[in-house]
Amino acid sequence: MSRAQNFAKLDHQPAYRVVSEKIRHAITSGELATGDLLPTETELAEQFGVTRSTLREAIRLLEHGGLIGRADRKRLVVTLPQTDQIGRSVSSAMLMHKVTFRELWEVAMGLEPLAARLACANASDQEKRELRANWQRSREAVDDHQALLECELEFHNRVAAATHNHALLQARAPLNDLFYPAWGAVIRALSPGERIVVAHRHVLEAIESNNPDQAGLWMQKHMEDFRRGIEIAELGFEQPVTG
């Protein structure tokens, strides 16, 4: 007697997810471009053969992902997802996966020296001037923890922006949400902040002189200090970060 074969049930996605994926594919494939208007909700529901409530749920997913927005009360428009939207979404997933400070630091040790190296070749004269102005403010704020924290976060973001590399900017977005907020405790632990100011100066000068090796080296030293600060502040290097 032959043995009976059991087959798994077909995986039928909810209609709103199918609709959402169809529209998402049209956007990511270039069939719909940023700024293009979509048909009205009524027209879309008719085209897909779904109810208005199903269509609205699909739209909600796309709006949450930053792919579409509202041109007015009736029309939808294709939008370009913003870095902070992407960062929040990925950050939420990291929190749920209980990502640790160590894991985030390992990523930062790859991304931040890379950003410093890329900024050497891509930073504009204006961006270099803004980085130097930032460094001057950090030098004056060396004994002011809050002011130095603001300069520190701005410095890293300006270096990253100066790469003009969108892939890097998207990849480091969750670090702004989860990793760098810990800098407040780190700066207090490393007080006074001369080492931070010195590291910034060397990275800045390397970017100004287009020396990627030096820029990467000093950013790496800077991130190693960050780990030291986490340990001194007893934040728990192996503990999950909190939102």
Buried (B, 14 or more C-beta within 10 A) or exposed (E): EEEEEEEEEEEEEEBBBBBBBEBBEBBEEEEBEEEBEBEEBEEBBEEBEBEEEBBBBBBEBBBEBBBBEEBEEEEBBBBEBEBEBBBBBBBBEBBEEEBBBBBBBEBBBEBBBBBBBBBBEBBEEEBBEBBBEBBBBBBEBBEBBEBBBBBBBBBBBBBBBBBBBEEBBBBBBBBBBBBBBBBBBBBBBBBEBEBBBBBBBBBBBBBBEEBBEBBBBBBBBBBEBBBBBBBEBEBEEEEBBEE
